[in-house]
């Protein structure tokens, strides 16, 4: 038996910037806010769903960060290492505006769930770049518009891209939590 993983799919810099900079319709604003913050943190949806203001701290240098024990790996780790991720400016602004409350993430699946809403959000922003998806039946890659396969996992993979691949300049100094 062998496990096969597709290449990770993530948003490119220009796709991410399109979502960040263009207003969303009122019906998708909560999804946009949650998705952007999840992209900034790069955490699994199981961890993101449980975050609130108690998971925010400020370093001695005055940089706000989110901290949490990852649920999936907490039991298998030696020492339960807490994740600490600095909060970039756009996420900081969204958290201040929303109070870190994202009702859309309560239900991840289903017709009105977070994953479905992410698909609608990306479709609205015309993020339709073709991505390869392996078809087990045909044993061939199929090329599908990104918005059709988007989910909360895309936010996790985009974080890796933002921090390690394209070096988006989103760091800066932060004011206090006034």
N, C-alpha and C positions, 0 to 999 in steps of 0.2 A: 504494500500500500504506500502511496506517495501523495504528499500534499502539494498542490500547485497553486501558487499565488500569482495573480496578474500583477503587472507593473503598477506601482501606486499612481493614482490619479490625483492631481492637485490643481488648484487655480494658478494660472500664470499671473505675473505682476499686473499686466494691463487688465486682466479680467477682474482681479481683486480690486484694483483701483476704480473700475467701473461701478462695482457694487458700493464701494466706500463713498464715492463722490456723487453719484446720481441719486436723487430722492426716490424713495419707494412709495408705491400706493399705500394708503392707510391700512388696507387689509394685510399687507406683507411687512409692515414696519417692525412688528414684534419679531418676526422671523429674521429679518435683516439684522436687527440688533443682536439677537442671540447668536446667529451664525457668525457675525463679525467678531464678537467676543470669544466664541469658541475657537475661531481661527487664531486669535491672538494668544490663547492659552495652549492650544494644541492638545487638549485633553480628550479622553474618551467621553462619550455621551453619559455613561453611567456616573462619572465623576462630575461632569458639568451640571447634571440635573440636581445634584445635592449642594451645589455652591450657593453661598449667600454672603452677606457682608461680613459675617464672622470669619470667613476665609481670606479676608483682605488684611494686610499688615503694611507697615511702612518701615523701610530699613533705616539704619542710623544715618545714612546719607540722604534720606528723604525720598527715596524711590518706593512707590507703592508696588506691592507684589501680591499674587495669590498663592496660597499654600494649601496643600491637601495630601492625604495619603491615597494613592491610587488603589481603587477597589480590586481591580483584576489581579494585580501583582502583590498586594499587601500581605497576603498569607504566605506567599512563596519566597518573600525576601527575608534576608537576615537583617534584623534591626529596623524594619519598617521605615525606610527612608522617605521623608516628606519631600514632595515636589514643590519647588518655589520658582515661580515664573514672574519676571517683572511685567508690569502692566503698561503696555504702550499707550500713547496718548489717545488714539481713537477709542480704544477699549475703556480707558479711564473716563472719557467723556460720556460714553454710553452707560457705564455703571453708575456714574453720578446722576444721570438723567432718569434712569429706570429703577434705581435703588437695588440693582442686581436681581430684579424679578423678571423672569421670562416665562409667562404662562404657556407658551407654545411648546416648551420642552417637557411638559408634564406627560404628554402622550407622544412617544417617538414614532410609533407605527400607526397605520390606519389611514382612512381617507382624509382626515384633517390633521394628521400627526406631523411632527416636526420634519421627518424625512420627506414627506409629500410636499410640505410647505417649502422646503429647500429647493426641490425640483421646480416648483412654481416661481420662486424667487429668481433662480438662475435662468429660467425661461423668459421671465420678464426682462431681465438684463441682456437677453440674447447671447447667452454663453452657450453656444452651440458647436464649439470645436469638437470634431470627431475624435473619440477615444476608443482604443481597442478593448473588446470584451471577448474572452474566449468562449466559444460555444462547444459544450461537451458533446452534443449530438453530432454536429458537423465536423468537429475537430479542427475548426478554423476560427480565426479572429473575425469578429463582426465589428464594424465601426459605427458607433452610436453617438448621438449628440450628448455632450457632457451633462446638460441639464436633465436628461432622461435617466442617468445613472447616479446622479448626485444624492448624497445623504450626509448625515453627521460625520461619517468617516472622511468625507472630503475636507471638512474643517480641520480635522486632525492632521491630514496629509498636507494641507495647505500651510499649516504652521511650520512644518518641517521645511517646506519650500521657502517660506518667507524668511525664516531665520538662517537657513544654511545655503540656499542656492542663489537667490537673486539679491539678497542684502537690501531689502526695501528700507529706506531711511525713514523710520517711524519712531526712533528713539528720541528722547529729548528730556529736558528737565520738567519736573512735575511740581505743581503747587501742592499745598497740603489738602486734606480732605474737608475743607471748609464747606 
